[in-house]
Amino acid sequence: QVQLVESGGGLVQPGGSLRLSCAASGSTRRINNMGWYRQTPGNQRELVAGITSGGSTNYADSVRGRFTISRDGAKNTLYLQMNTLKLEDTAVYYCTATATYWGDLRDYWGRGTQVTVSS
């Protein structure tokens, strides 16, 4: 079992910055990949950024160059630094992690944190 708790969401002006955090607990030693997804009403949840256990990252085209994903293994914490925020970035952001149990890959999700970009 892995538990994920997001924090850091809130209201920010266009062009502003925000840093999201995701604290992982439980069987954290089994976690391999982690990432951030976001979802707006009427849309499918989409990948924002992902990071592997080896540190490789990938980003959605819409956020590449503005967002940075990172992880602190010692703290079992995932981060998403969000810069130059746009109105279109408004969404509920979810932390996710994959973990392996006896060769079986499982997905875990946080409950989400609201990010609102508004002037």
Helices and strands as residue ranges (DSSP letters): E 2-7, E 10-12, E 18-26, G 28-30, E 31-39, E 46-51, E 57-59, E 67-72, E 77-82, G 87-89, E 91-101, E 104-109, E 113-117
